Amino acid sequence: MAKTEPAGHMKRKNYEKHLEGLQVELCHLQDFVKANNLRIIILFEGRDAAGKGGTIKAITEKVSPRVFRVVALPAPSDREKTQLFFQRYMERFPAGGEIVIFDRSWYNRAGVEYVMGFCAPAEHERFLTLCPLMEKYIIDGGIVLIKFWLEVGMDEQERRFKARIDDPLRQWKLSPMDLESYRRWYDYSRARDLMLKKTSTKHAPWYIVRSDDKRRARLNCIAHLLEAIPYQRVKKDKVELPPRSDRGHYNDQVTLRGMNFVAERY
């Protein structure tokens, strides 16, 4: 199914040219993080269809999953519901040389849980009070914390939802919860405003990314990320392929005769 480009949005060719350069720098950042044993958390929040998944994919598609680790937690299990609220998130925090990206995070309590009534008002209020203290504890412990809120407009969210309805490759992205969040747009707006007011602090500010144009949003987000983490290129010795060992009388293709090969249909 052909996808129509919204008027004024960045063209794919221009986007890919800029993205390639930024992804090269992400590889340099990766080397620096490994060499210096840094611990970094990047979290993404925003409305449904704001572009979180696409932005995270643009960040991670050219780097090692052993360094850039994506965490997208499902609803808590019965056991997790009995734990401290932050506990299941802290279990996924980075060790030295790791960057953990949260595709939604503990801020679920300030968003979907609050708006949908999955937590009590007192639990929501307690979260907003304790969250800045918890984040100060994280940062004082040596972890770099970067928080992004992707801000999509009402009309653009509607366009994306309708595109998901009509596209069999994207229908899985549209859940009953998405439809309910669409209906409660202004409830989410008020929850967003309260969250930003209470938890955008000097030590852990929120950075808002306008995401009506997904391509520009991805580029702007990666560029900010690279500026937020001072890094230098790590010098590495030039790699040269060693000579292969002597095979003697062995032929590693002859030994495959008679095995089950996948049909070459293409």
BALOBA-1460 file (C-alpha; in Angstrom, 3 decimals):
// residues 266
<rec num="1" residu="m" x="0.000" y="0.000" z="0.000"/>
<rec num="2" residu="a" x="1.463" y="3.358" z="-1.056"/>
<rec num="3" residu="k" x="1.994" y="5.858" z="1.714"/>
<rec num="4" residu="t" x="1.140" y="9.492" z="1.082"/>
<rec num="5" residu="e" x="3.591" y="12.083" z="2.404"/>
<rec num="6" residu="p" x="1.939" y="14.913" z="4.362"/>
<rec num="7" residu="a" x="2.569" y="18.296" z="2.756"/>
<rec num="8" residu="g" x="5.660" y="20.053" z="4.083"/>
<rec num="9" residu="h" x="7.192" y="16.978" z="5.699"/>
<rec num="10" residu="m" x="10.840" y="16.149" z="5.101"/>
<rec num="11" residu="k" x="11.475" y="14.053" z="2.008"/>
<rec num="12" residu="r" x="12.901" y="10.574" z="2.526"/>
<rec num="13" residu="k" x="16.089" y="11.162" z="0.515"/>
<rec num="14" residu="n" x="17.000" y="14.266" z="2.527"/>
<rec num="15" residu="y" x="16.142" y="12.477" z="5.768"/>
<rec num="16" residu="e" x="18.284" y="9.451" z="4.993"/>
<rec num="17" residu="k" x="21.264" y="11.651" z="4.108"/>
<rec num="18" residu="h" x="21.162" y="13.418" z="7.486"/>
<rec num="19" residu="l" x="20.331" y="10.230" z="9.389"/>
<rec num="20" residu="e" x="23.394" y="8.414" z="8.092"/>
<rec num="21" residu="g" x="25.735" y="11.068" z="9.479"/>
<rec num="22" residu="l" x="24.017" y="11.038" z="12.860"/>
<rec num="23" residu="q" x="24.127" y="7.245" z="13.020"/>
<rec num="24" residu="v" x="27.876" y="7.333" z="12.398"/>
<rec num="25" residu="e" x="28.186" y="9.621" z="15.420"/>
<rec num="26" residu="l" x="26.045" y="7.235" z="17.469"/>
<rec num="27" residu="c" x="28.603" y="4.532" z="16.704"/>
<rec num="28" residu="h" x="31.352" y="6.840" z="18.004"/>
<rec num="29" residu="l" x="29.254" y="7.529" z="21.095"/>
<rec num="30" residu="q" x="28.884" y="3.786" z="21.570"/>
<rec num="31" residu="d" x="32.673" y="3.302" z="21.521"/>
<rec num="32" residu="f" x="33.118" y="6.111" z="24.053"/>
<rec num="33" residu="v" x="30.472" y="4.694" z="26.390"/>
<rec num="34" residu="k" x="32.136" y="1.265" z="26.302"/>
<rec num="35" residu="a" x="35.660" y="2.639" z="26.735"/>
<rec num="36" residu="n" x="34.659" y="4.794" z="29.711"/>
<rec num="37" residu="n" x="32.195" y="2.412" z="31.361"/>
<rec num="38" residu="l" x="29.425" y="5.020" z="31.262"/>
<rec num="39" residu="r" x="25.837" y="4.287" z="32.298"/>
<rec num="40" residu="i" x="23.107" y="6.112" z="30.411"/>
<rec num="41" residu="i" x="19.309" y="6.013" z="30.527"/>
<rec num="42" residu="i" x="17.224" y="7.547" z="27.740"/>
<rec num="43" residu="l" x="13.476" y="7.445" z="28.173"/>
<rec num="44" residu="f" x="10.756" y="8.216" z="25.681"/>
<rec num="45" residu="e" x="7.247" y="9.240" z="26.558"/>
<rec num="46" residu="g" x="4.413" y="10.683" z="24.502"/>
<rec num="47" residu="r" x="0.915" y="9.998" z="23.309"/>
<rec num="48" residu="d" x="0.068" y="6.914" z="21.302"/>
<rec num="49" residu="a" x="1.306" y="7.319" z="17.702"/>
<rec num="50" residu="a" x="3.696" y="10.105" z="18.713"/>
<rec num="51" residu="g" x="6.580" y="8.268" z="17.023"/>
<rec num="52" residu="k" x="8.457" y="6.749" z="19.964"/>
<rec num="53" residu="g" x="9.082" y="3.389" z="18.325"/>
<rec num="54" residu="g" x="10.315" y="4.873" z="15.049"/>
<rec num="55" residu="t" x="12.656" y="7.247" z="16.852"/>
<rec num="56" residu="i" x="14.097" y="4.445" z="18.963"/>
<rec num="57" residu="k" x="14.592" y="2.315" z="15.846"/>
<rec num="58" residu="a" x="16.470" y="5.159" z="14.140"/>
<rec num="59" residu="i" x="18.775" y="5.399" z="17.167"/>
<rec num="60" residu="t" x="19.429" y="1.681" z="17.516"/>
<rec num="61" residu="e" x="19.381" y="0.193" z="14.020"/>
<rec num="62" residu="k" x="23.131" y="0.704" z="13.357"/>
<rec num="63" residu="v" x="24.572" y="0.123" z="16.838"/>
<rec num="64" residu="s" x="25.158" y="-2.919" z="19.031"/>
<rec num="65" residu="p" x="22.218" y="-4.262" z="21.072"/>
<rec num="66" residu="r" x="24.806" y="-5.194" z="23.702"/>
<rec num="67" residu="v" x="25.419" y="-1.480" z="24.305"/>
<rec num="68" residu="f" x="22.065" y="0.072" z="23.320"/>
<rec num="69" residu="r" x="19.449" y="-2.008" z="25.145"/>
<rec num="70" residu="v" x="15.750" y="-1.242" z="24.590"/>
<rec num="71" residu="v" x="13.290" y="-1.879" z="27.431"/>
<rec num="72" residu="a" x="9.555" y="-1.936" z="26.665"/>
<rec num="73" residu="l" x="7.823" y="-3.434" z="29.677"/>
<rec num="74" residu="p" x="4.348" y="-5.014" z="29.478"/>
<rec num="75" residu="a" x="1.697" y="-4.476" z="32.122"/>
<rec num="76" residu="p" x="2.990" y="-5.547" z="35.548"/>
<rec num="77" residu="s" x="2.437" y="-9.134" z="36.636"/>
<rec num="78" residu="d" x="0.564" y="-9.968" z="39.828"/>
<rec num="79" residu="r" x="3.917" y="-10.387" z="41.586"/>
<rec num="80" residu="e" x="5.253" y="-7.069" z="40.283"/>
<rec num="81" residu="k" x="2.133" y="-5.289" z="41.498"/>
<rec num="82" residu="t" x="3.167" y="-6.185" z="45.061"/>
<rec num="83" residu="q" x="6.679" y="-4.719" z="44.655"/>
<rec num="84" residu="l" x="7.821" y="-1.144" z="45.113"/>
<rec num="85" residu="f" x="6.610" y="0.798" z="42.093"/>
<rec num="86" residu="f" x="10.086" y="1.654" z="40.757"/>
<rec num="87" residu="q" x="11.477" y="-1.827" z="41.407"/>
<rec num="88" residu="r" x="10.819" y="-3.457" z="38.042"/>
<rec num="89" residu="y" x="12.301" y="-0.486" z="36.223"/>
<rec num="90" residu="m" x="15.474" y="-0.415" z="38.319"/>
<rec num="91" residu="e" x="16.046" y="-4.085" z="37.526"/>
<rec num="92" residu="r" x="16.638" y="-2.988" z="33.920"/>
<rec num="93" residu="f" x="19.016" y="-0.106" z="34.680"/>
<rec num="94" residu="p" x="22.374" y="-0.063" z="32.857"/>
<rec num="95" residu="a" x="25.643" y="-1.534" z="34.016"/>
<rec num="96" residu="g" x="28.936" y="0.047" z="32.964"/>
<rec num="97" residu="g" x="29.239" y="0.499" z="29.209"/>
<rec num="98" residu="e" x="25.483" y="0.334" z="28.559"/>
<rec num="99" residu="i" x="22.802" y="2.683" z="27.269"/>
<rec num="100" residu="v" x="19.272" y="1.654" z="28.237"/>
<rec num="101" residu="i" x="16.395" y="3.125" z="26.251"/>
<rec num="102" residu="f" x="12.975" y="2.957" z="27.905"/>
<rec num="103" residu="d" x="10.111" y="2.822" z="25.413"/>
<rec num="104" residu="r" x="7.706" y="4.177" z="28.014"/>
<rec num="105" residu="s" x="8.929" y="4.149" z="31.559"/>
<rec num="106" residu="w" x="7.967" y="4.756" z="35.170"/>
<rec num="107" residu="y" x="6.066" y="7.759" z="33.826"/>
<rec num="108" residu="n" x="3.250" y="5.366" z="32.935"/>
<rec num="109" residu="r" x="1.984" y="6.268" z="36.407"/>
<rec num="110" residu="a" x="1.703" y="9.929" z="35.398"/>
<rec num="111" residu="g" x="0.034" y="9.076" z="32.080"/>
<rec num="112" residu="v" x="-1.971" y="5.984" z="31.205"/>
<rec num="113" residu="e" x="-2.323" y="4.702" z="34.784"/>
<rec num="114" residu="y" x="-3.600" y="8.069" z="36.004"/>
<rec num="115" residu="v" x="-5.883" y="8.834" z="33.072"/>
<rec num="116" residu="m" x="-7.357" y="5.325" z="32.846"/>
<rec num="117" residu="g" x="-7.812" y="4.979" z="36.602"/>
<rec num="118" residu="f" x="-5.316" y="2.122" z="36.992"/>
<rec num="119" residu="c" x="-3.848" y="3.806" z="40.065"/>
<rec num="120" residu="a" x="-5.461" y="5.649" z="42.949"/>
<rec num="121" residu="p" x="-5.236" y="9.473" z="43.055"/>
<rec num="122" residu="a" x="-3.036" y="9.190" z="46.157"/>
<rec num="123" residu="e" x="-0.639" y="6.873" z="44.298"/>
<rec num="124" residu="h" x="-0.427" y="9.355" z="41.444"/>
<rec num="125" residu="e" x="0.243" y="12.251" z="43.799"/>
<rec num="126" residu="r" x="2.875" y="10.252" z="45.679"/>
<rec num="127" residu="f" x="4.595" y="9.389" z="42.384"/>
<rec num="128" residu="l" x="4.823" y="13.034" z="41.324"/>
<rec num="129" residu="t" x="6.315" y="13.903" z="44.705"/>
<rec num="130" residu="l" x="8.857" y="11.083" z="44.886"/>
<rec num="131" residu="c" x="9.858" y="10.859" z="41.203"/>
<rec num="132" residu="p" x="12.207" y="13.900" z="41.229"/>
<rec num="133" residu="l" x="13.868" y="12.546" z="44.378"/>
<rec num="134" residu="m" x="14.318" y="9.125" z="42.808"/>
<rec num="135" residu="e" x="15.806" y="10.658" z="39.673"/>
<rec num="136" residu="k" x="18.192" y="12.746" z="41.766"/>
<rec num="137" residu="y" x="19.303" y="9.514" z="43.435"/>
<rec num="138" residu="i" x="19.900" y="7.928" z="40.012"/>
<rec num="139" residu="i" x="21.935" y="10.879" z="38.753"/>
<rec num="140" residu="d" x="23.942" y="11.232" z="41.965"/>
<rec num="141" residu="g" x="24.812" y="7.550" z="41.526"/>
<rec num="142" residu="g" x="26.574" y="8.388" z="38.260"/>
<rec num="143" residu="i" x="23.898" y="7.543" z="35.698"/>
<rec num="144" residu="v" x="23.188" y="10.007" z="32.888"/>
<rec num="145" residu="l" x="19.405" y="10.446" z="32.531"/>
<rec num="146" residu="i" x="17.831" y="12.010" z="29.437"/>
<rec num="147" residu="k" x="14.039" y="12.356" z="29.148"/>
<rec num="148" residu="f" x="12.222" y="12.975" z="25.866"/>
<rec num="149" residu="w" x="8.547" y="13.800" z="25.442"/>
<rec num="150" residu="l" x="7.354" y="13.411" z="21.831"/>
<rec num="151" residu="e" x="4.568" y="15.901" z="21.190"/>
<rec num="152" residu="v" x="2.237" y="14.981" z="18.323"/>
<rec num="153" residu="g" x="-0.676" y="17.189" z="17.344"/>
<rec num="154" residu="m" x="-4.315" y="16.166" z="17.402"/>
<rec num="155" residu="d" x="-4.764" y="16.156" z="13.609"/>
<rec num="156" residu="e" x="-1.534" y="14.248" z="12.975"/>
<rec num="157" residu="q" x="-2.384" y="11.608" z="15.575"/>
<rec num="158" residu="e" x="-5.753" y="11.100" z="13.897"/>
<rec num="159" residu="r" x="-4.065" y="10.746" z="10.495"/>
<rec num="160" residu="r" x="-1.690" y="8.114" z="11.865"/>
<rec num="161" residu="f" x="-4.459" y="6.159" z="13.551"/>
<rec num="162" residu="k" x="-6.497" y="6.117" z="10.327"/>
<rec num="163" residu="a" x="-3.410" y="4.962" z="8.412"/>
<rec num="164" residu="r" x="-3.024" y="2.061" z="10.855"/>
<rec num="165" residu="i" x="-6.660" y="1.081" z="10.391"/>
<rec num="166" residu="d" x="-6.183" y="0.848" z="6.606"/>
<rec num="167" residu="d" x="-2.726" y="-0.777" z="6.539"/>
<rec num="168" residu="p" x="-2.539" y="-4.537" z="7.302"/>
<rec num="169" residu="l" x="1.165" y="-4.129" z="8.127"/>
<rec num="170" residu="r" x="0.368" y="-1.634" z="10.881"/>
<rec num="171" residu="q" x="-3.005" y="-2.743" z="12.205"/>
<rec num="172" residu="w" x="-1.265" y="-4.569" z="15.065"/>
<rec num="173" residu="k" x="-0.135" y="-1.167" z="16.354"/>
<rec num="174" residu="l" x="-3.719" y="-0.100" z="17.068"/>
<rec num="175" residu="s" x="-5.042" y="-1.484" z="20.345"/>
<rec num="176" residu="p" x="-8.292" y="-0.839" z="22.253"/>
<rec num="177" residu="m" x="-6.188" y="1.222" z="24.688"/>
<rec num="178" residu="d" x="-5.039" y="3.410" z="21.783"/>
<rec num="179" residu="l" x="-8.637" y="4.114" z="20.818"/>
<rec num="180" residu="e" x="-9.508" y="5.012" z="24.397"/>
<rec num="181" residu="s" x="-6.501" y="7.330" z="24.637"/>
<rec num="182" residu="y" x="-7.644" y="8.953" z="21.361"/>
<rec num="183" residu="r" x="-11.043" y="9.629" z="22.938"/>
<rec num="184" residu="r" x="-9.465" y="11.087" z="26.075"/>
<rec num="185" residu="w" x="-7.151" y="13.540" z="24.333"/>
<rec num="186" residu="y" x="-7.720" y="16.420" z="26.752"/>
<rec num="187" residu="d" x="-7.443" y="14.191" z="29.824"/>
<rec num="188" residu="y" x="-4.003" y="13.162" z="28.566"/>
<rec num="189" residu="s" x="-3.133" y="16.804" z="27.896"/>
<rec num="190" residu="r" x="-3.921" y="17.763" z="31.480"/>
<rec num="191" residu="a" x="-1.964" y="14.760" z="32.785"/>
<rec num="192" residu="r" x="0.977" y="15.764" z="30.570"/>
<rec num="193" residu="d" x="0.934" y="19.339" z="31.857"/>
<rec num="194" residu="l" x="0.911" y="18.213" z="35.481"/>
<rec num="195" residu="m" x="3.698" y="15.696" z="34.873"/>
<rec num="196" residu="l" x="5.931" y="18.251" z="33.185"/>
<rec num="197" residu="k" x="5.294" y="20.814" z="35.915"/>
<rec num="198" residu="k" x="6.151" y="18.409" z="38.745"/>
<rec num="199" residu="t" x="8.989" y="16.378" z="37.217"/>
<rec num="200" residu="s" x="10.913" y="18.652" z="34.852"/>
<rec num="201" residu="t" x="13.701" y="19.564" z="37.247"/>
<rec num="202" residu="k" x="17.104" y="21.182" z="36.970"/>
<rec num="203" residu="h" x="18.840" y="17.843" z="37.418"/>
<rec num="204" residu="a" x="16.435" y="15.903" z="35.137"/>
<rec num="205" residu="p" x="14.627" y="18.230" z="32.720"/>
<rec num="206" residu="w" x="12.161" y="17.101" z="30.101"/>
<rec num="207" residu="y" x="13.060" y="17.787" z="26.460"/>
<rec num="208" residu="i" x="10.019" y="18.154" z="24.226"/>
<rec num="209" residu="v" x="10.313" y="17.046" z="20.593"/>
<rec num="210" residu="r" x="7.644" y="18.157" z="18.150"/>
<rec num="211" residu="s" x="6.863" y="15.014" z="16.192"/>
<rec num="212" residu="d" x="4.202" y="15.842" z="13.607"/>
<rec num="213" residu="d" x="6.988" y="15.361" z="11.063"/>
<rec num="214" residu="k" x="8.411" y="12.014" z="12.165"/>
<rec num="215" residu="r" x="11.616" y="12.338" z="10.174"/>
<rec num="216" residu="r" x="12.519" y="15.754" z="11.501"/>
<rec num="217" residu="a" x="11.643" y="14.574" z="15.005"/>
<rec num="218" residu="r" x="14.034" y="11.632" z="14.750"/>
<rec num="219" residu="l" x="16.878" y="13.785" z="13.472"/>
<rec num="220" residu="n" x="16.311" y="16.490" z="16.092"/>
<rec num="221" residu="c" x="16.135" y="13.919" z="18.859"/>
<rec num="222" residu="i" x="19.368" y="12.161" z="17.860"/>
<rec num="223" residu="a" x="21.181" y="15.479" z="17.410"/>
<rec num="224" residu="h" x="20.120" y="16.556" z="20.909"/>
<rec num="225" residu="l" x="21.144" y="13.215" z="22.360"/>
<rec num="226" residu="l" x="24.632" y="13.530" z="20.859"/>
<rec num="227" residu="e" x="24.984" y="17.029" z="22.310"/>
<rec num="228" residu="a" x="23.727" y="15.960" z="25.735"/>
<rec num="229" residu="i" x="26.471" y="13.352" z="26.214"/>
<rec num="230" residu="p" x="29.966" y="14.839" z="25.804"/>
<rec num="231" residu="y" x="31.957" y="12.203" z="23.946"/>
<rec num="232" residu="q" x="35.130" y="11.898" z="21.927"/>
<rec num="233" residu="r" x="36.081" y="9.535" z="19.161"/>
<rec num="234" residu="v" x="37.975" y="6.555" z="20.473"/>
<rec num="235" residu="k" x="41.166" y="5.762" z="18.585"/>
<rec num="236" residu="k" x="41.233" y="2.183" z="17.348"/>
<rec num="237" residu="d" x="43.853" y="0.148" z="15.551"/>
<rec num="238" residu="k" x="43.071" y="-0.537" z="11.905"/>
<rec num="239" residu="v" x="41.604" y="-4.001" z="11.536"/>
<rec num="240" residu="e" x="43.191" y="-6.400" z="9.071"/>
<rec num="241" residu="l" x="41.810" y="-9.805" z="8.209"/>
<rec num="242" residu="p" x="44.178" y="-12.645" z="9.172"/>
<rec num="243" residu="p" x="45.036" y="-15.387" z="6.673"/>
<rec num="244" residu="r" x="42.724" y="-18.391" z="6.777"/>
<rec num="245" residu="s" x="44.031" y="-21.656" z="8.148"/>
<rec num="246" residu="d" x="45.112" y="-24.434" z="5.739"/>
<rec num="247" residu="r" x="42.143" y="-26.619" z="4.833"/>
<rec num="248" residu="g" x="44.239" y="-29.601" z="3.852"/>
<rec num="249" residu="h" x="42.028" y="-32.157" z="2.108"/>
<rec num="250" residu="y" x="38.821" y="-30.796" z="3.666"/>
<rec num="251" residu="n" x="36.091" y="-29.175" z="1.504"/>
<rec num="252" residu="d" x="33.407" y="-27.531" z="3.578"/>
<rec num="253" residu="q" x="30.954" y="-27.375" z="0.684"/>
<rec num="254" residu="v" x="31.209" y="-31.023" z="-0.305"/>
<rec num="255" residu="t" x="30.240" y="-31.985" z="3.253"/>
<rec num="256" residu="l" x="26.901" y="-30.182" z="2.813"/>
<rec num="257" residu="r" x="25.759" y="-32.391" z="-0.067"/>
<rec num="258" residu="g" x="22.510" y="-34.175" z="0.726"/>
<rec num="259" residu="m" x="21.492" y="-31.708" z="3.451"/>
<rec num="260" residu="n" x="18.115" y="-29.934" z="3.488"/>
<rec num="261" residu="f" x="18.493" y="-26.529" z="1.810"/>
<rec num="262" residu="v" x="15.809" y="-23.864" z="1.684"/>
<rec num="263" residu="a" x="14.326" y="-23.549" z="-1.800"/>
<rec num="264" residu="e" x="15.769" y="-20.582" z="-3.685"/>
<rec num="265" residu="r" x="12.498" y="-18.940" z="-4.683"/>
<rec num="266" residu="y" x="13.975" y="-15.487" z="-5.149"/>
